[in-house]
Each structure stands twice: as C-alpha cells, then as structure tokens.
Amino acid sequence: MQTTEEALSFLYSLIPKGIKLGLKNISCVLKELGDPQLKIPSIQIAGTNGKGSTSAFCESILRTAGYRVGLYTSPHLIHFNERIQIDRIPIPENEMIPLVHEVKEVVEKFDIPITFFEFSTAMAFLYFAQKKTDINVIEVGMGGRLDATSLCRGGISIITSISLDHSKYLGDSIDQIAFEKASIIKKNGTVFALNESEIVVETIERVARDKSAEIKLLGEHFRVKRTGQEPSSQFLTYSNNHVRFENLKISLLGDFQADNAALAVSACIHHADKAGKKLSEQSIRTGLETTHWDGRMEVVSDRPTIILDSAHNPEAVKKMAISVKGLFSYARAVIIVGLMRDKPGNEILELLSSFGDHFILVRPRQDRSENPERLREYLCHRQISCEVIESVHEAIRKAKQIASPDDIVCITGSIFTVGEAKQYFEENEPDFKNNIPASSGDTYHSR
C-alpha cells in the first residue's frame, strides 16, 4: 500500500460490509494496537441532530485555550481525511497511508471482521495517541451504546437533540433511541444534555443514576439566550451558577445552534475545572466566534443566495425550514433535494414545501439514495412545481440559471447531497467564498 489511492480503495472496499453495531471486533483491534483510545481523555458527543456542530464548538474553544485537540467526526463531506483532524488540520495523506497499513495488519493477522466505520475509528484513536493530543472530541457515529467510539476514555459526555432516526438499528421509540445515545455516559462521569422532552430527560437521568454520573441540563444548570442576529452570525448570553457571558458571537446560523454552543461551553468549562485550570472568557468568546462547520446552514453564494444544509431527518428539516424563513428575505425558493431511501421522504418534502416554490430532485452517488422519480410523484400529486435532474452538479447549474438574484437556492436532504454540492463549488468556483459577505465566520478550507 504505497499511495493514497490504494489506501482509500482498501478503506472503501469495507463499506459493503454495512453497519454492524457492537464492540467485540473493534475492541479486539484496539487491544492489539495497544488500546490507544485509553491514552487520551475525550469529550464524547451523541445525539440525533447537532452533534457535529457541538463537536466543532468544543474543538474550537479548547484549541483557542491552548489545548492540542483531536477531532473525530463522520461522515465526511468530500475527502476521507476530514474525519480525523488535529487542531482542525485533516490528517495528511502521507500519515494516513501508514496508519491504514498498521490497522490493516492487525485486522488481517487476527482475521477480525471489521466495518468501514470501525476501521476509521481505530485509525483516529491510533493517530491521536501517536500525536499525543491533550484531549479528543469524539462524535458518535450512530446511537452510542454499541458505537465503536464508545470505547474512548473520558468522563464528559454531551447529548444533543434526540428524535426518531435510524430506527432500524436504534429502536422505533424516542425512549429506546434516548437510551442508546445516553449509554455513552461513563461511570462516575458528567453528562450535559438538552431539556427538550420529559421522556428523553427521564431516560438520560436513569442511565446517569445507574452509572453514578452527574447530569447537567440546559435550562436548569446552565442557560442560554439568543440576544441578536446578523446576516452571518448571532449573539448569545450564556450563564451557569458561577459565570455569565454576554454578547457571545457565533457564526453558525439557526436558533438551535445557541443550544449546541451552550452544551459545548458547559462541557469545556467542566473539563478545564476538572484539570485544575480556568477556561478564560476570551478563549470561550474567540472559540465560539471562529467555529466553522461546513454544510450546516452554510451560505456559499449570494445573488442568488445559495445555502447548504445537511438536514436529513424530519426534525432537522423542520428546524432548517424555520431558520431559512426567519433569516433570509427572498422572492422565491428553489430547493435541490436528494434523500436516502431509509428516510421518510414524504414527510421531509412536506416540511420543505412550507417554503419551497420549485424543487429539483437529485440522486446522490450512494447505494442508499432514494429514486428522485418517486419523490416527484409525491410533489406532482400535491401540485408542487418540480423536476428531476439526477446529477447534483447539473442541478446546481440549472438552479443558477432559473433563479433570479433575489431568490434563494437551498441544497439539502443528506450530507451526501451537500458533499457533492461542496465538491461542485470547490471544482468549479474555487473562489466562491469571496462571493459572500466578509463578515461570515464560516471559513472554508480546501481539503
């Protein structure tokens, strides 16, 4: 295995093995690698929506405070090495190749069946241990209880917004899904969570009690209030029983990002306190303001305004629709949407039609992609203007042709749809970030 192409080819050959929740195989691999996941403390983040943004907030705050921070997230938008970063620098290709080789040797020597996600997780833990990070921010892949990331060391957990998703694997009720996600809580640890529904909170509290862990809830133990809004940022006041920070600025759009920021601030303060250090107000301010997270209410162009959002389930789409209607003024909304077939497509289209005037239906280059013709049938039945252009890149070209300068183009439905859109802008409009207001804090990094 000498080249990046060979390494990636091997990694992607694992994808057909699918999703297999469980810890036996990944535990065996990590043990043979010297249990790197136990060498660095972690903040682990689970949830249905918002866990990526919350991870980004945590990473940025801690890095600004002087920590060397490992960040593991999934899936990637364009390039595999986005998943594994240190101080927001994706793992270089020349370091990724030997890492793949090292994990592959263990897998083959002991004949351990392993999935793509498990292999990626083992790579991340090994890389962070080799590079001696101070702390790792680890985003759960799916669920939590049986997710490969749950083997990480660290007493701090965050549970973001929870709703129905991945029911085939996690259960078809909110309490079942909440249990799977809350199970990342470590014995004698601390969990920070939203106070969004009684059944979710009861489930998290039950798991926390069973593990003698402390639970900190938004609205009870810490609080956040949105205090202002600009086209490319918003302002918050955060407080807990000991501190109050006013006029905090974040550059991620959407009301829900205030909650995610509050979770991150609380967890980072707690980590610093446990380490006998004080997290300065300036580190929190700068960390929040400079946080970027591509593909989440991300404005990539104006006249027409083009936004990317990876909302892929009804709850996320509902929040995105509310944010678009509240944040932007536009004459007409053109929606480019590509879904996975395991999602409730009709429900998602119903929510999008609350602001969408014309739909362009696409098929992301994924085996799980929904047939856009099926989506078209639903929209036609409801007499909603729509067309099918299967290629995401061609759909963007068409949208730019038909949209007037005062319109908005929203590209959404799946992280895979958004990833292909990002690739379009990277390849065809490399300076596209110069097309939007300089005040935007969402800095784009070519990868």
C-alpha positions in Angstrom: 0.0 0.0 0.0 2.1 2.9 -1.3 -0.4 5.5 -2.5 -3.3 7.4 -1.1 -5.5 5.9 -3.9 -4.6 2.4 -2.7 -5.3 3.2 0.9 -8.7 4.8 0.1 -9.5 1.9 -2.2 -9.0 -0.5 0.6 -11.0 1.6 3.1 -13.9 2.0 0.7 -13.9 -1.8 0.0 -15.1 -2.2 3.6 -18.3 -0.2 3.0 -20.3 -3.1 1.5 -20.0 -4.8 4.9 -22.6 -2.4 6.1 -23.4 -1.3 9.6 -22.8 -3.8 12.4 -23.3 -2.3 15.8 -21.3 -4.0 18.5 -18.0 -3.7 20.4 -16.4 -7.1 20.1 -14.5 -6.7 16.9 -13.4 -3.1 17.4 -12.3 -4.0 21.0 -10.1 -6.8 19.6 -8.5 -4.5 17.1 -7.8 -1.7 19.6 -6.4 -4.1 22.1 -3.8 -5.4 19.5 -3.0 -1.7 18.8 -2.2 -1.1 22.4 -5.6 0.4 23.4 -4.9 3.9 22.0 -8.4 5.0 22.9 -7.5 4.9 26.6 -4.4 7.1 26.4 -6.1 10.5 25.8 -9.1 11.9 27.7 -12.1 12.6 25.5 -15.4 14.6 25.3 -17.8 12.3 23.6 -20.9 13.6 21.8 -24.1 11.7 20.8 -27.5 12.8 19.5 -29.7 12.7 16.5 -29.0 16.3 15.3 -26.4 18.8 16.2 -23.6 16.6 17.4 -21.3 17.6 14.6 -21.8 21.4 15.3 -21.4 20.8 19.0 -18.2 18.9 18.4 -16.9 21.8 16.3 -17.7 24.3 19.1 -15.9 22.1 21.7 -12.9 21.7 19.5 -12.6 25.4 18.7 -13.0 26.5 22.3 -10.4 24.1 23.6 -7.9 24.8 20.8 -8.2 28.5 21.4 -7.5 27.9 25.0 -4.2 26.2 24.1 -5.1 22.6 24.0 -3.9 20.3 21.3 -7.2 18.8 20.2 -8.1 15.7 18.2 -11.4 15.8 16.4 -13.1 12.7 15.0 -16.4 13.2 13.1 -18.4 11.4 10.4 -19.3 11.2 7.7 -17.0 13.4 5.6 -18.3 15.9 3.1 -15.7 15.5 0.3 -12.4 13.8 1.5 -11.9 11.0 3.9 -9.2 12.8 5.9 -11.8 15.4 7.1 -12.9 12.7 9.6 -9.6 12.7 11.5 -8.2 16.1 12.5 -5.8 17.6 14.9 -6.2 21.4 15.6 -8.6 21.4 12.6 -5.9 20.1 10.2 -7.1 17.0 8.5 -4.7 14.0 8.7 -2.1 14.4 5.9 -2.1 11.8 3.2 1.5 10.8 3.9 0.5 10.0 7.5 -2.8 8.3 6.6 -1.2 5.6 4.4 1.0 4.1 7.2 -2.0 4.3 9.6 -4.2 2.3 7.3 -1.4 -0.2 6.8 -0.9 -0.6 10.6 -4.6 -1.2 11.4 -4.9 -3.5 8.3 -2.0 -5.6 9.5 -3.8 -6.3 12.8 -7.2 -7.0 11.1 -5.6 -9.5 8.7 -3.2 -11.1 11.2 -6.1 -12.0 13.6 -8.8 -12.3 10.9 -11.0 -9.8 12.6 -14.1 -8.8 10.6 -14.4 -5.1 10.7 -16.6 -2.4 9.1 -15.5 0.8 7.4 -16.6 2.9 10.4 -14.8 0.6 12.9 -11.6 0.8 10.9 -11.8 4.6 10.6 -12.4 4.8 14.4 -9.4 2.7 15.1 -7.3 4.9 12.8 -8.5 8.0 14.7 -7.7 6.7 18.1 -4.3 5.5 17.0 -3.4 8.7 15.3 -4.4 10.9 18.3 -2.3 8.6 20.6 0.7 8.8 18.3 0.5 12.6 18.1 -0.1 13.0 21.8 -3.1 15.2 21.7 -4.2 16.8 25.0 -7.9 16.0 24.6 -10.0 14.4 21.9 -13.5 15.5 20.8 -15.3 12.3 19.6 -18.6 12.4 17.7 -20.6 9.2 17.9 -21.4 7.6 14.6 -24.8 6.1 15.3 -26.5 5.5 18.6 -23.9 5.3 21.3 -24.2 2.1 23.4 -22.7 -0.1 20.7 -21.0 2.5 18.6 -17.2 2.0 18.1 -16.5 5.4 19.6 -17.9 4.5 23.0 -14.7 2.8 23.9 -13.0 6.1 24.3 -11.6 7.3 27.7 -13.1 10.3 29.4 -15.8 11.3 31.9 -17.5 14.0 29.9 -20.4 13.2 27.6 -22.8 15.5 25.7 -26.3 14.5 24.4 -27.6 16.8 21.8 -31.2 16.9 20.3 -32.8 13.5 20.1 -35.6 12.5 17.6 -36.6 9.4 15.6 -33.9 8.4 13.1 -32.1 5.1 12.2 -35.0 3.3 13.8 -33.9 0.0 12.1 -30.8 0.0 14.3 -31.8 2.0 17.4 -35.4 1.3 18.0 -38.7 2.9 16.9 -39.5 4.9 20.0 -37.9 8.0 21.5 -37.1 6.4 24.8 -35.3 3.5 23.1 -33.2 5.9 21.0 -32.5 8.1 24.0 -31.3 5.0 25.9 -28.9 4.1 23.1 -27.5 7.6 23.0 -27.4 8.1 26.8 -25.4 4.9 27.1 -22.2 6.8 26.2 -22.3 8.2 29.7 -19.3 6.9 31.6 -19.3 5.6 35.2 -18.8 8.5 37.6 -18.8 10.9 34.7 -20.7 14.0 33.9 -23.3 14.4 31.0 -24.5 17.7 29.6 -27.9 17.5 27.9 -30.8 19.4 26.5 -34.0 19.6 28.5 -36.2 19.0 25.4 -38.7 16.4 26.4 -39.8 14.7 29.6 -39.2 11.1 28.3 -35.8 11.9 27.0 -34.7 13.6 30.2 -36.1 10.7 32.3 -34.1 8.2 30.2 -30.9 10.1 30.4 -31.4 10.6 34.2 -32.0 6.8 34.6 -28.8 5.9 32.8 -26.8 8.6 34.7 -28.1 7.2 38.0 -27.1 3.6 37.0 -23.6 4.9 36.3 -23.3 7.2 39.3 -22.9 10.0 36.9 -23.8 13.7 37.3 -26.3 15.2 34.8 -26.3 18.9 33.9 -29.4 20.1 32.0 -29.8 23.2 29.8 -32.3 25.5 31.5 -31.6 24.2 34.9 -27.8 24.0 35.5 -26.8 26.3 32.7 -28.7 28.7 30.4 -28.5 30.4 27.0 -30.5 33.2 25.4 -30.3 34.5 21.9 -29.9 38.3 22.1 -29.2 39.4 18.5 -29.0 38.4 14.8 -26.9 39.5 11.9 -26.9 38.1 8.3 -24.0 35.8 9.0 -23.9 35.5 12.8 -25.9 35.6 16.0 -25.4 36.7 19.6 -26.0 34.9 22.9 -25.9 35.3 26.6 -24.6 32.2 28.5 -24.7 31.6 32.2 -24.4 29.0 34.8 -24.3 29.2 38.6 -20.8 30.7 38.6 -20.3 32.8 35.4 -22.3 34.9 32.9 -21.0 35.8 29.5 -22.9 38.4 27.5 -22.8 39.2 23.8 -21.1 36.0 22.7 -20.9 35.8 18.9 -21.3 32.6 16.9 -21.1 32.3 13.1 -23.2 29.2 12.7 -26.8 30.1 11.8 -30.0 28.7 13.1 -31.7 29.1 16.5 -30.7 25.6 17.5 -27.0 26.5 17.3 -27.4 28.5 20.5 -28.2 25.3 22.4 -25.3 23.5 20.8 -23.0 26.3 21.8 -24.2 26.2 25.4 -23.6 22.5 25.6 -20.1 22.9 24.3 -19.3 25.8 26.6 -20.5 23.9 29.6 -18.5 20.8 28.8 -15.3 22.7 28.1 -15.6 24.7 31.3 -16.1 21.4 33.2 -13.1 19.8 31.6 -10.9 22.7 32.5 -12.2 22.8 36.1 -11.5 19.0 36.4 -8.0 19.6 35.2 -7.4 22.3 37.7 -7.3 25.0 35.1 -9.5 28.0 34.4 -11.0 28.5 30.9 -10.8 32.2 30.2 -13.8 34.1 28.9 -11.7 35.3 25.9 -11.0 31.6 24.9 -14.7 31.0 25.0 -15.5 34.1 23.0 -12.9 33.6 20.4 -13.5 29.8 20.2 -17.3 30.3 19.6 -16.8 33.1 17.1 -14.3 31.3 15.0 -16.1 27.9 14.9 -16.9 26.8 11.4 -18.8 23.7 10.4 -19.3 23.2 6.7 -22.7 22.2 5.3 -24.8 23.4 8.1 -26.9 26.5 7.2 -23.8 27.4 5.2 -24.1 30.4 2.8 -21.9 29.7 -0.2 -23.0 32.5 -2.6 -25.3 35.5 -2.9 -27.5 36.9 -5.7 -29.0 34.4 -5.6 -28.4 33.3 -2.0 -27.3 29.7 -2.0 -27.3 27.8 1.2 -26.2 24.2 2.1 -27.7 22.3 4.9 -27.2 18.6 5.7 -30.7 18.2 7.4 -31.6 14.5 6.7 -34.5 13.7 9.0 -37.8 15.5 9.8 -36.7 17.2 13.0 -33.6 18.6 11.4 -35.5 19.7 8.3 -38.2 21.4 10.4 -35.5 23.4 12.2 -33.8 24.3 9.0 -37.0 25.4 7.4 -37.8 27.7 10.4 -34.3 29.2 10.2 -34.4 29.8 6.4 -37.8 31.6 6.7 -36.6 33.6 9.7 -33.1 34.5 8.5 -33.5 35.3 4.8 -35.6 37.5 2.6 -36.2 36.1 -0.8 -38.7 36.3 -3.7 -38.7 32.6 -4.5 -37.1 29.4 -3.0 -35.6 26.8 -5.2 -34.9 23.5 -3.3 -32.4 21.0 -4.6 -33.0 17.9 -2.5 -31.6 14.4 -2.6 -32.6 11.9 0.1 -31.6 8.4 1.3 -34.3 5.8 0.8 -34.4 4.9 4.5 -35.7 8.3 5.4 -39.4 9.4 5.5 -39.3 11.2 2.1 -42.9 12.3 2.0 -42.7 13.9 5.5 -39.4 15.7 4.6 -40.9 17.0 1.3 -43.9 18.2 3.2 -41.7 20.2 5.6 -39.6 21.6 2.7 -42.7 22.7 0.8 -43.5 25.1 3.7 -41.0 27.5 2.0 -40.0 25.8 -1.3 -41.5 27.1 -4.6 -39.7 24.8 -7.0 -38.0 21.5 -6.4 -35.1 20.0 -8.3 -34.8 16.3 -7.3 -31.4 14.7 -7.4 -29.9 11.2 -6.8 -26.6 11.4 -4.7 -24.0 8.9 -5.7 -24.8 6.5 -2.9 -26.3 3.0 -3.0 -28.9 4.1 -0.4 -30.1 7.0 -2.5 -33.8 7.5 -2.9 -35.2 7.4 -6.5 -36.0 11.0 -7.3 -38.9 9.9 -9.6 -40.6 8.6 -6.5 -40.2 12.0 -4.9 -41.5 13.6 -8.0 -44.7 11.6 -7.8 -45.4 12.9 -4.4 -44.8 16.5 -5.3 -46.8 16.3 -8.5 -49.7 14.8 -6.6 -49.6 17.8 -4.4 -49.3 20.1 -7.5 -45.9 21.4 -6.4 -43.6 22.6 -9.1 -40.7 20.1 -9.6 -38.3 18.4 -12.0 -35.8 15.6 -11.8 -32.1 16.2 -12.6 -30.3 13.3 -11.1 -26.8 14.9 -11.0 -26.2 17.2 -8.1 -23.8 19.2 -10.2 -26.2 19.6 -13.1 -29.0 20.5 -10.7 -26.8 23.4 -9.3 -26.2 24.7 -12.8 -29.9 24.6 -13.6 -30.8 26.3 -10.3 -28.4 29.1 -11.0 -30.0 29.6 -14.5 -33.6 29.8 -13.3 -33.0 31.7 -10.0 -33.2 35.4 -10.0 -30.8 37.5 -7.9 -33.5 37.9 -5.2 -34.2 34.2 -4.9 -32.8 31.6 -2.6 -31.4 28.2 -3.5 -31.4 25.6 -0.7 -29.4 22.4 -1.2 -30.4 19.8 1.4 -31.7 16.3 2.3 -28.5 14.4 3.0 -24.9 15.0 3.9 -24.1 13.2 0.7 -26.1 15.7 -1.4 -24.3 18.6 0.4 -21.0 16.9 -0.1 -21.4 16.7 -3.8 -22.5 20.3 -3.8 -19.4 21.3 -1.9 -17.3 19.4 -4.5 -19.1 21.3 -7.3 -18.2 24.7 -5.8 -14.6 23.5 -5.0 -14.0 22.4 -8.5 -16.0 25.0 -10.5 -15.9 28.1 -8.3 -12.7 27.9 -6.2 -13.2 31.4 -5.0 -16.8 31.1 -4.1 -16.2 32.1 -0.5 -15.3 35.5 -1.9 -18.9 35.9 -3.2 -20.4 36.1 0.3 -20.1 38.9 2.9 -16.7 39.1 4.6 -18.3 39.1 8.0 -19.1 35.4 7.7 -17.0 33.4 10.1 -17.6 30.1 8.3 -14.1 29.8 6.8 -13.8 27.2 4.1 -10.7 25.0 3.9 -9.9 23.2 0.7 -9.1 19.6 1.6 
